[in-house]
Amino acid sequence: MNKAELVSAIAKRADVPASTVDSVLAGLQEELVDAITRGDKVAVSGLLTVERTQRSARTGRNPQTGESIDIPAANTVKVTAGSNLKKAASSVPV
């Protein structure tokens, strides 16, 4: 599902105009980016948690040449599924 399909599905389910849903999703994106920039953790109960984490520097290996390379420390984003998403995923047969 891409963004346009998501906007359409939410608009139909919530019975609101697609432009409103698109504006809300844009606002959510901006707020998530601002929160991650500040180092805040964002938790939407039952859905997901988003937080900035730090990855330590490490030594890696170039798979083509086998040469060792130094990978610097970096900030990254961690997204954790909430209970409702986990329950939905586990209810689908494998």
PyMOL Python script that loads the backbone (N, CA, C, O; Angstrom):
from pymol import cmd

cmd.read_pdbstr("""\
ATOM      1  N   MET A   1       0.846  -1.168   0.000  1.00  0.00           N
ATOM      2  CA  MET A   1       0.000   0.000   0.000  1.00  0.00           C
ATOM      3  C   MET A   1       0.897   1.238   0.000  1.00  0.00           C
ATOM      4  O   MET A   1       1.769   1.384   0.856  1.00  0.00           O
ATOM      5  N   ASN A   2       0.673   2.126  -0.968  1.00  0.00           N
ATOM      6  CA  ASN A   2       1.445   3.367  -1.003  1.00  0.00           C
ATOM      7  C   ASN A   2       0.662   4.478  -0.302  1.00  0.00           C
ATOM      8  O   ASN A   2      -0.440   4.250   0.196  1.00  0.00           O
ATOM      9  N   LYS A   3       1.237   5.674  -0.267  1.00  0.00           N
ATOM     10  CA  LYS A   3       0.619   6.770   0.477  1.00  0.00           C
ATOM     11  C   LYS A   3      -0.756   7.137  -0.083  1.00  0.00           C
ATOM     12  O   LYS A   3      -1.691   7.362   0.686  1.00  0.00           O
ATOM     13  N   ALA A   4      -0.893   7.202  -1.393  1.00  0.00           N
ATOM     14  CA  ALA A   4      -2.174   7.565  -1.998  1.00  0.00           C
ATOM     15  C   ALA A   4      -3.260   6.551  -1.642  1.00  0.00           C
ATOM     16  O   ALA A   4      -4.395   6.927  -1.352  1.00  0.00           O
ATOM     17  N   GLU A   5      -2.909   5.274  -1.664  1.00  0.00           N
ATOM     18  CA  GLU A   5      -3.869   4.235  -1.294  1.00  0.00           C
ATOM     19  C   GLU A   5      -4.236   4.318   0.183  1.00  0.00           C
ATOM     20  O   GLU A   5      -5.392   4.116   0.554  1.00  0.00           O
ATOM     21  N   LEU A   6      -3.239   4.619   1.029  1.00  0.00           N
ATOM     22  CA  LEU A   6      -3.490   4.775   2.456  1.00  0.00           C
ATOM     23  C   LEU A   6      -4.415   5.956   2.725  1.00  0.00           C
ATOM     24  O   LEU A   6      -5.360   5.840   3.505  1.00  0.00           O
ATOM     25  N   VAL A   7      -4.150   7.086   2.085  1.00  0.00           N
ATOM     26  CA  VAL A   7      -4.996   8.274   2.244  1.00  0.00           C
ATOM     27  C   VAL A   7      -6.423   7.957   1.823  1.00  0.00           C
ATOM     28  O   VAL A   7      -7.368   8.319   2.524  1.00  0.00           O
ATOM     29  N   SER A   8      -6.590   7.292   0.700  1.00  0.00           N
ATOM     30  CA  SER A   8      -7.914   6.940   0.200  1.00  0.00           C
ATOM     31  C   SER A   8      -8.647   6.006   1.160  1.00  0.00           C
ATOM     32  O   SER A   8      -9.831   6.201   1.433  1.00  0.00           O
ATOM     33  N   ALA A   9      -7.952   4.998   1.669  1.00  0.00           N
ATOM     34  CA  ALA A   9      -8.572   4.036   2.578  1.00  0.00           C
ATOM     35  C   ALA A   9      -8.986   4.692   3.894  1.00  0.00           C
ATOM     36  O   ALA A   9     -10.070   4.416   4.407  1.00  0.00           O
ATOM     37  N   ILE A  10      -8.140   5.551   4.439  1.00  0.00           N
ATOM     38  CA  ILE A  10      -8.472   6.231   5.691  1.00  0.00           C
ATOM     39  C   ILE A  10      -9.625   7.199   5.474  1.00  0.00           C
ATOM     40  O   ILE A  10     -10.525   7.290   6.308  1.00  0.00           O
ATOM     41  N   ALA A  11      -9.604   7.914   4.372  1.00  0.00           N
ATOM     42  CA  ALA A  11     -10.680   8.866   4.073  1.00  0.00           C
ATOM     43  C   ALA A  11     -12.022   8.147   3.983  1.00  0.00           C
ATOM     44  O   ALA A  11     -13.028   8.639   4.493  1.00  0.00           O
ATOM     45  N   LYS A  12     -12.036   6.988   3.338  1.00  0.00           N
ATOM     46  CA  LYS A  12     -13.279   6.218   3.198  1.00  0.00           C
ATOM     47  C   LYS A  12     -13.737   5.693   4.563  1.00  0.00           C
ATOM     48  O   LYS A  12     -14.918   5.775   4.902  1.00  0.00           O
ATOM     49  N   ARG A  13     -12.792   5.153   5.344  1.00  0.00           N
ATOM     50  CA  ARG A  13     -13.131   4.572   6.648  1.00  0.00           C
ATOM     51  C   ARG A  13     -13.605   5.634   7.641  1.00  0.00           C
ATOM     52  O   ARG A  13     -14.530   5.392   8.416  1.00  0.00           O
ATOM     53  N   ALA A  14     -12.966   6.821   7.618  1.00  0.00           N
ATOM     54  CA  ALA A  14     -13.306   7.884   8.571  1.00  0.00           C
ATOM     55  C   ALA A  14     -14.379   8.828   8.034  1.00  0.00           C
ATOM     56  O   ALA A  14     -14.865   9.694   8.763  1.00  0.00           O
ATOM     57  N   ASP A  15     -14.746   8.668   6.781  1.00  0.00           N
ATOM     58  CA  ASP A  15     -15.755   9.512   6.139  1.00  0.00           C
ATOM     59  C   ASP A  15     -15.369  10.995   6.205  1.00  0.00           C
ATOM     60  O   ASP A  15     -16.166  11.851   6.589  1.00  0.00           O
ATOM     61  N   VAL A  16     -14.118  11.264   5.816  1.00  0.00           N
ATOM     62  CA  VAL A  16     -13.611  12.640   5.725  1.00  0.00           C
ATOM     63  C   VAL A  16     -12.955  12.807   4.364  1.00  0.00           C
ATOM     64  O   VAL A  16     -12.601  11.817   3.724  1.00  0.00           O
ATOM     65  N   PRO A  17     -12.787  14.049   3.913  1.00  0.00           N
ATOM     66  CA  PRO A  17     -12.147  14.261   2.608  1.00  0.00           C
ATOM     67  C   PRO A  17     -10.695  13.771   2.587  1.00  0.00           C
ATOM     68  O   PRO A  17      -9.987  13.851   3.591  1.00  0.00           O
ATOM     69  N   ALA A  18     -10.275  13.275   1.452  1.00  0.00           N
ATOM     70  CA  ALA A  18      -8.894  12.785   1.291  1.00  0.00           C
ATOM     71  C   ALA A  18      -7.883  13.895   1.547  1.00  0.00           C
ATOM     72  O   ALA A  18      -6.793  13.628   2.053  1.00  0.00           O
ATOM     73  N   SER A  19      -8.222  15.131   1.207  1.00  0.00           N
ATOM     74  CA  SER A  19      -7.294  16.244   1.439  1.00  0.00           C
ATOM     75  C   SER A  19      -7.038  16.442   2.929  1.00  0.00           C
ATOM     76  O   SER A  19      -5.930  16.803   3.325  1.00  0.00           O
ATOM     77  N   THR A  20      -8.049  16.209   3.753  1.00  0.00           N
ATOM     78  CA  THR A  20      -7.885  16.317   5.204  1.00  0.00           C
ATOM     79  C   THR A  20      -6.951  15.224   5.714  1.00  0.00           C
ATOM     80  O   THR A  20      -6.057  15.490   6.518  1.00  0.00           O
ATOM     81  N   VAL A  21      -7.155  14.019   5.256  1.00  0.00           N
ATOM     82  CA  VAL A  21      -6.307  12.900   5.658  1.00  0.00           C
ATOM     83  C   VAL A  21      -4.867  13.151   5.222  1.00  0.00           C
ATOM     84  O   VAL A  21      -3.935  12.898   5.985  1.00  0.00           O
ATOM     85  N   ASP A  22      -4.681  13.646   4.004  1.00  0.00           N
ATOM     86  CA  ASP A  22      -3.347  13.940   3.502  1.00  0.00           C
ATOM     87  C   ASP A  22      -2.661  14.988   4.375  1.00  0.00           C
ATOM     88  O   ASP A  22      -1.472  14.870   4.671  1.00  0.00           O
ATOM     89  N   SER A  23      -3.414  16.021   4.791  1.00  0.00           N
ATOM     90  CA  SER A  23      -2.856  17.064   5.663  1.00  0.00           C
ATOM     91  C   SER A  23      -2.470  16.498   7.026  1.00  0.00           C
ATOM     92  O   SER A  23      -1.436  16.865   7.583  1.00  0.00           O
ATOM     93  N   VAL A  24      -3.296  15.609   7.559  1.00  0.00           N
ATOM     94  CA  VAL A  24      -3.002  14.992   8.857  1.00  0.00           C
ATOM     95  C   VAL A  24      -1.745  14.136   8.759  1.00  0.00           C
ATOM     96  O   VAL A  24      -0.889  14.191   9.643  1.00  0.00           O
ATOM     97  N   LEU A  25      -1.624  13.350   7.699  1.00  0.00           N
ATOM     98  CA  LEU A  25      -0.425  12.517   7.529  1.00  0.00           C
ATOM     99  C   LEU A  25       0.825  13.373   7.347  1.00  0.00           C
ATOM    100  O   LEU A  25       1.895  13.022   7.847  1.00  0.00           O
ATOM    101  N   ALA A  26       0.698  14.491   6.637  1.00  0.00           N
ATOM    102  CA  ALA A  26       1.844  15.407   6.479  1.00  0.00           C
ATOM    103  C   ALA A  26       2.233  15.993   7.827  1.00  0.00           C
ATOM    104  O   ALA A  26       3.419  16.126   8.129  1.00  0.00           O
ATOM    105  N   GLY A  27       1.244  16.344   8.637  1.00  0.00           N
ATOM    106  CA  GLY A  27       1.520  16.859   9.972  1.00  0.00           C
ATOM    107  C   GLY A  27       2.171  15.814  10.857  1.00  0.00           C
ATOM    108  O   GLY A  27       3.089  16.127  11.615  1.00  0.00           O
ATOM    109  N   LEU A  28       1.704  14.570  10.768  1.00  0.00           N
ATOM    110  CA  LEU A  28       2.305  13.477  11.522  1.00  0.00           C
ATOM    111  C   LEU A  28       3.764  13.288  11.121  1.00  0.00           C
ATOM    112  O   LEU A  28       4.628  13.120  11.980  1.00  0.00           O
ATOM    113  N   GLN A  29       4.036  13.316   9.831  1.00  0.00           N
ATOM    114  CA  GLN A  29       5.408  13.161   9.348  1.00  0.00           C
ATOM    115  C   GLN A  29       6.296  14.274   9.891  1.00  0.00           C
ATOM    116  O   GLN A  29       7.398  14.006  10.369  1.00  0.00           O
ATOM    117  N   GLU A  30       5.829  15.515   9.823  1.00  0.00           N
ATOM    118  CA  GLU A  30       6.623  16.639  10.317  1.00  0.00           C
ATOM    119  C   GLU A  30       6.886  16.513  11.809  1.00  0.00           C
ATOM    120  O   GLU A  30       7.999  16.768  12.268  1.00  0.00           O
ATOM    121  N   GLU A  31       5.873  16.122  12.566  1.00  0.00           N
ATOM    122  CA  GLU A  31       6.044  15.994  14.012  1.00  0.00           C
ATOM    123  C   GLU A  31       6.993  14.857  14.365  1.00  0.00           C
ATOM    124  O   GLU A  31       7.802  14.996  15.283  1.00  0.00           O
ATOM    125  N   LEU A  32       6.910  13.734  13.655  1.00  0.00           N
ATOM    126  CA  LEU A  32       7.845  12.629  13.892  1.00  0.00           C
ATOM    127  C   LEU A  32       9.279  13.055  13.603  1.00  0.00           C
ATOM    128  O   LEU A  32      10.189  12.735  14.368  1.00  0.00           O
ATOM    129  N   VAL A  33       9.484  13.772  12.506  1.00  0.00           N
ATOM    130  CA  VAL A  33      10.827  14.236  12.154  1.00  0.00           C
ATOM    131  C   VAL A  33      11.345  15.187  13.228  1.00  0.00           C
ATOM    132  O   VAL A  33      12.497  15.076  13.649  1.00  0.00           O
ATOM    133  N   ASP A  34      10.499  16.126  13.678  1.00  0.00           N
ATOM    134  CA  ASP A  34      10.916  17.071  14.718  1.00  0.00           C
ATOM    135  C   ASP A  34      11.238  16.348  16.028  1.00  0.00           C
ATOM    136  O   ASP A  34      12.230  16.669  16.684  1.00  0.00           O
ATOM    137  N   ALA A  35      10.411  15.380  16.409  1.00  0.00           N
ATOM    138  CA  ALA A  35      10.633  14.645  17.649  1.00  0.00           C
ATOM    139  C   ALA A  35      11.931  13.847  17.594  1.00  0.00           C
ATOM    140  O   ALA A  35      12.696  13.836  18.559  1.00  0.00           O
ATOM    141  N   ILE A  36      12.181  13.182  16.474  1.00  0.00           N
ATOM    142  CA  ILE A  36      13.412  12.404  16.322  1.00  0.00           C
ATOM    143  C   ILE A  36      14.628  13.333  16.344  1.00  0.00           C
ATOM    144  O   ILE A  36      15.663  12.991  16.916  1.00  0.00           O
ATOM    145  N   THR A  37      14.504  14.501  15.724  1.00  0.00           N
ATOM    146  CA  THR A  37      15.595  15.473  15.726  1.00  0.00           C
ATOM    147  C   THR A  37      15.911  15.925  17.154  1.00  0.00           C
ATOM    148  O   THR A  37      17.076  16.095  17.514  1.00  0.00           O
ATOM    149  N   ARG A  38      14.865  16.119  17.962  1.00  0.00           N
ATOM    150  CA  ARG A  38      15.055  16.531  19.360  1.00  0.00           C
ATOM    151  C   ARG A  38      15.526  15.378  20.234  1.00  0.00           C
ATOM    152  O   ARG A  38      16.010  15.609  21.342  1.00  0.00           O
ATOM    153  N   GLY A  39      15.398  14.153  19.765  1.00  0.00           N
ATOM    154  CA  GLY A  39      15.773  12.989  20.558  1.00  0.00           C
ATOM    155  C   GLY A  39      14.627  12.448  21.389  1.00  0.00           C
ATOM    156  O   GLY A  39      14.841  11.623  22.278  1.00  0.00           O
ATOM    157  N   ASP A  40      13.405  12.904  21.110  1.00  0.00           N
ATOM    158  CA  ASP A  40      12.232  12.435  21.842  1.00  0.00           C
ATOM    159  C   ASP A  40      11.762  11.091  21.309  1.00  0.00           C
ATOM    160  O   ASP A  40      12.004  10.740  20.154  1.00  0.00           O
ATOM    161  N   LYS A  41      11.088  10.353  22.169  1.00  0.00           N
ATOM    162  CA  LYS A  41      10.481   9.079  21.806  1.00  0.00           C
ATOM    163  C   LYS A  41       8.994   9.341  21.568  1.00  0.00           C
ATOM    164  O   LYS A  41       8.350  10.018  22.368  1.00  0.00           O
ATOM    165  N   VAL A  42       8.452   8.815  20.481  1.00  0.00           N
ATOM    166  CA  VAL A  42       7.032   8.984  20.164  1.00  0.00           C
ATOM    167  C   VAL A  42       6.368   7.618  20.262  1.00  0.00           C
ATOM    168  O   VAL A  42       6.760   6.675  19.575  1.00  0.00           O
ATOM    169  N   ALA A  43       5.354   7.519  21.127  1.00  0.00           N
ATOM    170  CA  ALA A  43       4.643   6.259  21.306  1.00  0.00           C
ATOM    171  C   ALA A  43       3.164   6.469  21.020  1.00  0.00           C
ATOM    172  O   ALA A  43       2.521   7.316  21.642  1.00  0.00           O
ATOM    173  N   VAL A  44       2.626   5.700  20.082  1.00  0.00           N
ATOM    174  CA  VAL A  44       1.198   5.689  19.804  1.00  0.00           C
ATOM    175  C   VAL A  44       0.716   4.345  20.343  1.00  0.00           C
ATOM    176  O   VAL A  44       0.941   3.299  19.736  1.00  0.00           O
ATOM    177  N   SER A  45       0.057   4.394  21.479  1.00  0.00           N
ATOM    178  CA  SER A  45      -0.330   3.189  22.218  1.00  0.00           C
ATOM    179  C   SER A  45      -1.034   2.175  21.318  1.00  0.00           C
ATOM    180  O   SER A  45      -2.009   2.495  20.637  1.00  0.00           O
ATOM    181  N   GLY A  46      -0.515   0.942  21.330  1.00  0.00           N
ATOM    182  CA  GLY A  46      -1.099  -0.144  20.560  1.00  0.00           C
ATOM    183  C   GLY A  46      -0.659  -0.194  19.113  1.00  0.00           C
ATOM    184  O   GLY A  46      -0.835  -1.214  18.447  1.00  0.00           O
ATOM    185  N   LEU A  47      -0.082   0.906  18.608  1.00  0.00           N
ATOM    186  CA  LEU A  47       0.279   0.951  17.192  1.00  0.00           C
ATOM    187  C   LEU A  47       1.784   0.823  16.989  1.00  0.00           C
ATOM    188  O   LEU A  47       2.251  -0.150  16.396  1.00  0.00           O
ATOM    189  N   LEU A  48       2.541   1.797  17.478  1.00  0.00           N
ATOM    190  CA  LEU A  48       3.987   1.759  17.285  1.00  0.00           C
ATOM    191  C   LEU A  48       4.696   2.745  18.200  1.00  0.00           C
ATOM    192  O   LEU A  48       4.088   3.653  18.766  1.00  0.00           O
ATOM    193  N   THR A  49       6.001   2.538  18.325  1.00  0.00           N
ATOM    194  CA  THR A  49       6.884   3.443  19.046  1.00  0.00           C
ATOM    195  C   THR A  49       8.048   3.763  18.125  1.00  0.00           C
ATOM    196  O   THR A  49       8.615   2.874  17.490  1.00  0.00           O
ATOM    197  N   VAL A  50       8.402   5.048  18.058  1.00  0.00           N
ATOM    198  CA  VAL A  50       9.503   5.501  17.213  1.00  0.00           C
ATOM    199  C   VAL A  50      10.486   6.251  18.102  1.00  0.00           C
ATOM    200  O   VAL A  50      10.088   7.135  18.861  1.00  0.00           O
ATOM    201  N   GLU A  51      11.769   5.904  18.014  1.00  0.00           N
ATOM    202  CA  GLU A  51      12.778   6.595  18.801  1.00  0.00           C
ATOM    203  C   GLU A  51      14.118   6.615  18.078  1.00  0.00           C
ATOM    204  O   GLU A  51      14.405   5.769  17.232  1.00  0.00           O
ATOM    205  N   ARG A  52      14.932   7.609  18.437  1.00  0.00           N
ATOM    206  CA  ARG A  52      16.281   7.707  17.879  1.00  0.00           C
ATOM    207  C   ARG A  52      17.211   6.878  18.752  1.00  0.00           C
ATOM    208  O   ARG A  52      17.144   6.948  19.979  1.00  0.00           O
ATOM    209  N   THR A  53      18.077   6.093  18.121  1.00  0.00           N
ATOM    210  CA  THR A  53      19.070   5.302  18.839  1.00  0.00           C
ATOM    211  C   THR A  53      20.445   5.569  18.247  1.00  0.00           C
ATOM    212  O   THR A  53      20.573   6.115  17.151  1.00  0.00           O
ATOM    213  N   GLN A  54      21.462   5.176  18.987  1.00  0.00           N
ATOM    214  CA  GLN A  54      22.829   5.342  18.514  1.00  0.00           C
ATOM    215  C   GLN A  54      23.415   3.982  18.169  1.00  0.00           C
ATOM    216  O   GLN A  54      23.258   3.012  18.910  1.00  0.00           O
ATOM    217  N   ARG A  55      24.088   3.933  17.037  1.00  0.00           N
ATOM    218  CA  ARG A  55      24.780   2.721  16.612  1.00  0.00           C
ATOM    219  C   ARG A  55      26.269   2.963  16.823  1.00  0.00           C
ATOM    220  O   ARG A  55      26.811   3.960  16.346  1.00  0.00           O
ATOM    221  N   SER A  56      26.925   2.063  17.528  1.00  0.00           N
ATOM    222  CA  SER A  56      28.347   2.208  17.818  1.00  0.00           C
ATOM    223  C   SER A  56      29.194   2.023  16.565  1.00  0.00           C
ATOM    224  O   SER A  56      28.774   1.393  15.595  1.00  0.00           O
ATOM    225  N   ALA A  57      30.381   2.581  16.613  1.00  0.00           N
ATOM    226  CA  ALA A  57      31.339   2.359  15.526  1.00  0.00           C
ATOM    227  C   ALA A  57      31.734   0.883  15.533  1.00  0.00           C
ATOM    228  O   ALA A  57      31.790   0.251  16.588  1.00  0.00           O
ATOM    229  N   ARG A  58      32.002   0.350  14.360  1.00  0.00           N
ATOM    230  CA  ARG A  58      32.357  -1.052  14.271  1.00  0.00           C
ATOM    231  C   ARG A  58      33.210  -1.301  13.035  1.00  0.00           C
ATOM    232  O   ARG A  58      33.340  -0.439  12.167  1.00  0.00           O
ATOM    233  N   THR A  59      33.783  -2.485  12.974  1.00  0.00           N
ATOM    234  CA  THR A  59      34.554  -2.886  11.813  1.00  0.00           C
ATOM    235  C   THR A  59      33.696  -3.809  10.974  1.00  0.00           C
ATOM    236  O   THR A  59      33.136  -4.782  11.478  1.00  0.00           O
ATOM    237  N   GLY A  60      33.595  -3.499   9.686  1.00  0.00           N
ATOM    238  CA  GLY A  60      32.832  -4.328   8.766  1.00  0.00           C
ATOM    239  C   GLY A  60      33.750  -4.947   7.737  1.00  0.00           C
ATOM    240  O   GLY A  60      34.970  -4.796   7.804  1.00  0.00           O
ATOM    241  N   ARG A  61      33.160  -5.641   6.788  1.00  0.00           N
ATOM    242  CA  ARG A  61      33.946  -6.296   5.755  1.00  0.00           C
ATOM    243  C   ARG A  61      33.269  -6.073   4.409  1.00  0.00           C
ATOM    244  O   ARG A  61      32.067  -6.294   4.262  1.00  0.00           O
ATOM    245  N   ASN A  62      34.048  -5.635   3.435  1.00  0.00           N
ATOM    246  CA  ASN A  62      33.547  -5.464   2.082  1.00  0.00           C
ATOM    247  C   ASN A  62      33.298  -6.857   1.512  1.00  0.00           C
ATOM    248  O   ASN A  62      34.237  -7.645   1.398  1.00  0.00           O
ATOM    249  N   PRO A  63      32.056  -7.177   1.150  1.00  0.00           N
ATOM    250  CA  PRO A  63      31.771  -8.535   0.687  1.00  0.00           C
ATOM    251  C   PRO A  63      32.418  -8.898  -0.649  1.00  0.00           C
ATOM    252  O   PRO A  63      32.624 -10.077  -0.939  1.00  0.00           O
ATOM    253  N   GLN A  64      32.737  -7.897  -1.457  1.00  0.00           N
ATOM    254  CA  GLN A  64      33.349  -8.202  -2.755  1.00  0.00           C
ATOM    255  C   GLN A  64      34.836  -8.476  -2.637  1.00  0.00           C
ATOM    256  O   GLN A  64      35.358  -9.378  -3.291  1.00  0.00           O
ATOM    257  N   THR A  65      35.527  -7.695  -1.798  1.00  0.00           N
ATOM    258  CA  THR A  65      36.986  -7.825  -1.715  1.00  0.00           C
ATOM    259  C   THR A  65      37.448  -8.508  -0.435  1.00  0.00           C
ATOM    260  O   THR A  65      38.587  -8.968  -0.357  1.00  0.00           O
ATOM    261  N   GLY A  66      36.569  -8.581   0.581  1.00  0.00           N
ATOM    262  CA  GLY A  66      36.969  -9.159   1.856  1.00  0.00           C
ATOM    263  C   GLY A  66      37.757  -8.190   2.710  1.00  0.00           C
ATOM    264  O   GLY A  66      38.174  -8.534   3.816  1.00  0.00           O
ATOM    265  N   GLU A  67      37.969  -6.976   2.208  1.00  0.00           N
ATOM    266  CA  GLU A  67      38.750  -5.968   2.925  1.00  0.00           C
ATOM    267  C   GLU A  67      37.970  -5.450   4.144  1.00  0.00           C
ATOM    268  O   GLU A  67      36.761  -5.229   4.068  1.00  0.00           O
ATOM    269  N   SER A  68      38.678  -5.259   5.264  1.00  0.00           N
ATOM    270  CA  SER A  68      38.063  -4.695   6.463  1.00  0.00           C
ATOM    271  C   SER A  68      37.864  -3.194   6.278  1.00  0.00           C
ATOM    272  O   SER A  68      38.729  -2.505   5.737  1.00  0.00           O
ATOM    273  N   ILE A  69      36.717  -2.697   6.733  1.00  0.00           N
ATOM    274  CA  ILE A  69      36.448  -1.262   6.666  1.00  0.00           C
ATOM    275  C   ILE A  69      35.918  -0.803   8.018  1.00  0.00           C
ATOM    276  O   ILE A  69      35.255  -1.559   8.728  1.00  0.00           O
ATOM    277  N   ASP A  70      36.217   0.440   8.363  1.00  0.00           N
ATOM    278  CA  ASP A  70      35.723   1.020   9.593  1.00  0.00           C
ATOM    279  C   ASP A  70      34.404   1.720   9.305  1.00  0.00           C
ATOM    280  O   ASP A  70      34.324   2.572   8.420  1.00  0.00           O
ATOM    281  N   ILE A  71      33.370   1.356  10.058  1.00  0.00           N
ATOM    282  CA  ILE A  71      32.054   1.969   9.930  1.00  0.00           C
ATOM    283  C   ILE A  71      31.887   2.905  11.119  1.00  0.00           C
ATOM    284  O   ILE A  71      31.928   2.454  12.264  1.00  0.00           O
ATOM    285  N   PRO A  72      31.700   4.200  10.873  1.00  0.00           N
ATOM    286  CA  PRO A  72      31.619   5.151  11.983  1.00  0.00           C
ATOM    287  C   PRO A  72      30.319   5.012  12.775  1.00  0.00           C
ATOM    288  O   PRO A  72      29.350   4.425  12.292  1.00  0.00           O
ATOM    289  N   ALA A  73      30.305   5.553  13.983  1.00  0.00           N
ATOM    290  CA  ALA A  73      29.092   5.588  14.797  1.00  0.00           C
ATOM    291  C   ALA A  73      28.053   6.452  14.088  1.00  0.00           C
ATOM    292  O   ALA A  73      28.400   7.369  13.344  1.00  0.00           O
ATOM    293  N   ALA A  74      26.785   6.154  14.324  1.00  0.00           N
ATOM    294  CA  ALA A  74      25.725   6.900  13.650  1.00  0.00           C
ATOM    295  C   ALA A  74      24.449   6.866  14.483  1.00  0.00           C
ATOM    296  O   ALA A  74      24.241   5.965  15.296  1.00  0.00           O
ATOM    297  N   ASN A  75      23.607   7.861  14.266  1.00  0.00           N
ATOM    298  CA  ASN A  75      22.260   7.852  14.831  1.00  0.00           C
ATOM    299  C   ASN A  75      21.351   7.147  13.838  1.00  0.00           C
ATOM    300  O   ASN A  75      21.532   7.259  12.626  1.00  0.00           O
ATOM    301  N   THR A  76      20.375   6.422  14.360  1.00  0.00           N
ATOM    302  CA  THR A  76      19.422   5.723  13.513  1.00  0.00           C
ATOM    303  C   THR A  76      18.047   5.780  14.161  1.00  0.00           C
ATOM    304  O   THR A  76      17.920   6.246  15.294  1.00  0.00           O
ATOM    305  N   VAL A  77      17.036   5.326  13.478  1.00  0.00           N
ATOM    306  CA  VAL A  77      15.663   5.341  13.993  1.00  0.00           C
ATOM    307  C   VAL A  77      15.225   3.906  14.246  1.00  0.00           C
ATOM    308  O   VAL A  77      15.419   3.021  13.412  1.00  0.00           O
ATOM    309  N   LYS A  78      14.632   3.697  15.409  1.00  0.00           N
ATOM    310  CA  LYS A  78      14.109   2.382  15.779  1.00  0.00           C
ATOM    311  C   LYS A  78      12.584   2.483  15.825  1.00  0.00           C
ATOM    312  O   LYS A  78      12.036   3.338  16.520  1.00  0.00           O
ATOM    313  N   VAL A  79      11.906   1.610  15.086  1.00  0.00           N
ATOM    314  CA  VAL A  79      10.450   1.560  15.080  1.00  0.00           C
ATOM    315  C   VAL A  79      10.042   0.208  15.650  1.00  0.00           C
ATOM    316  O   VAL A  79      10.455  -0.839  15.153  1.00  0.00           O
ATOM    317  N   THR A  80       9.224   0.244  16.704  1.00  0.00           N
ATOM    318  CA  THR A  80       8.774  -0.976  17.355  1.00  0.00           C
ATOM    319  C   THR A  80       7.267  -1.101  17.186  1.00  0.00           C
ATOM    320  O   THR A  80       6.530  -0.151  17.450  1.00  0.00           O
ATOM    321  N   ALA A  81       6.816  -2.249  16.754  1.00  0.00           N
ATOM    322  CA  ALA A  81       5.383  -2.489  16.570  1.00  0.00           C
ATOM    323  C   ALA A  81       4.692  -2.560  17.920  1.00  0.00           C
ATOM    324  O   ALA A  81       5.223  -3.120  18.879  1.00  0.00           O
ATOM    325  N   GLY A  82       3.502  -1.986  17.979  1.00  0.00           N
ATOM    326  CA  GLY A  82       2.690  -2.033  19.185  1.00  0.00           C
ATOM    327  C   GLY A  82       1.887  -3.319  19.260  1.00  0.00           C
ATOM    328  O   GLY A  82       1.931  -4.148  18.351  1.00  0.00           O
ATOM    329  N   SER A  83       1.157  -3.475  20.347  1.00  0.00           N
ATOM    330  CA  SER A  83       0.430  -4.724  20.600  1.00  0.00           C
ATOM    331  C   SER A  83      -0.617  -5.028  19.531  1.00  0.00           C
ATOM    332  O   SER A  83      -0.795  -6.188  19.160  1.00  0.00           O
ATOM    333  N   ASN A  84      -1.311  -4.012  19.032  1.00  0.00           N
ATOM    334  CA  ASN A  84      -2.336  -4.257  18.007  1.00  0.00           C
ATOM    335  C   ASN A  84      -1.715  -4.746  16.700  1.00  0.00           C
ATOM    336  O   ASN A  84      -2.270  -5.628  16.045  1.00  0.00           O
ATOM    337  N   LEU A  85      -0.574  -4.183  16.316  1.00  0.00           N
ATOM    338  CA  LEU A  85       0.097  -4.635  15.093  1.00  0.00           C
ATOM    339  C   LEU A  85       0.638  -6.056  15.269  1.00  0.00           C
ATOM    340  O   LEU A  85       0.537  -6.881  14.361  1.00  0.00           O
ATOM    341  N   LYS A  86       1.213  -6.335  16.448  1.00  0.00           N
ATOM    342  CA  LYS A  86       1.735  -7.667  16.698  1.00  0.00           C
ATOM    343  C   LYS A  86       0.611  -8.704  16.672  1.00  0.00           C
ATOM    344  O   LYS A  86       0.782  -9.799  16.137  1.00  0.00           O
ATOM    345  N   LYS A  87      -0.537  -8.353  17.251  1.00  0.00           N
ATOM    346  CA  LYS A  87      -1.668  -9.272  17.284  1.00  0.00           C
ATOM    347  C   LYS A  87      -2.181  -9.522  15.858  1.00  0.00           C
ATOM    348  O   LYS A  87      -2.517 -10.653  15.508  1.00  0.00           O
ATOM    349  N   ALA A  88      -2.240  -8.464  15.039  1.00  0.00           N
ATOM    350  CA  ALA A  88      -2.703  -8.613  13.648  1.00  0.00           C
ATOM    351  C   ALA A  88      -1.751  -9.501  12.858  1.00  0.00           C
ATOM    352  O   ALA A  88      -2.196 -10.342  12.077  1.00  0.00           O
ATOM    353  N   ALA A  89      -0.453  -9.326  13.052  1.00  0.00           N
ATOM    354  CA  ALA A  89       0.530 -10.132  12.319  1.00  0.00           C
ATOM    355  C   ALA A  89       0.472 -11.594  12.755  1.00  0.00           C
ATOM    356  O   ALA A  89       0.598 -12.496  11.927  1.00  0.00           O
ATOM    357  N   SER A  90       0.285 -11.827  14.037  1.00  0.00           N
ATOM    358  CA  SER A  90       0.273 -13.219  14.515  1.00  0.00           C
ATOM    359  C   SER A  90      -1.009 -13.960  14.176  1.00  0.00           C
ATOM    360  O   SER A  90      -1.043 -15.190  14.216  1.00  0.00           O
ATOM    361  N   SER A  91      -2.068 -13.225  13.843  1.00  0.00           N
ATOM    362  CA  SER A  91      -3.332 -13.890  13.522  1.00  0.00           C
ATOM    363  C   SER A  91      -3.394 -14.395  12.079  1.00  0.00           C
ATOM    364  O   SER A  91      -4.307 -15.140  11.724  1.00  0.00           O
ATOM    365  N   VAL A  92      -2.442 -13.998  11.258  1.00  0.00           N
ATOM    366  CA  VAL A  92      -2.399 -14.438   9.859  1.00  0.00           C
ATOM    367  C   VAL A  92      -1.626 -15.754   9.786  1.00  0.00           C
ATOM    368  O   VAL A  92      -0.510 -15.839  10.298  1.00  0.00           O
ATOM    369  N   PRO A  93      -2.205 -16.785   9.155  1.00  0.00           N
ATOM    370  CA  PRO A  93      -1.489 -18.057   9.067  1.00  0.00           C
ATOM    371  C   PRO A  93      -0.229 -17.939   8.219  1.00  0.00           C
ATOM    372  O   PRO A  93      -0.164 -17.143   7.282  1.00  0.00           O
ATOM    373  N   VAL A  94       0.763 -18.742   8.564  1.00  0.00           N
ATOM    374  CA  VAL A  94       2.054 -18.712   7.869  1.00  0.00           C
ATOM    375  C   VAL A  94       1.986 -19.487   6.601  1.00  0.00           C
ATOM    376  O   VAL A  94       2.978 -19.575   5.878  1.00  0.00           O
TER     377      VAL A  94
END
""", "prot")
cmd.dss("prot")
cmd.show_as("cartoon", "prot")
cmd.util.cbc("prot")
cmd.orient("prot")
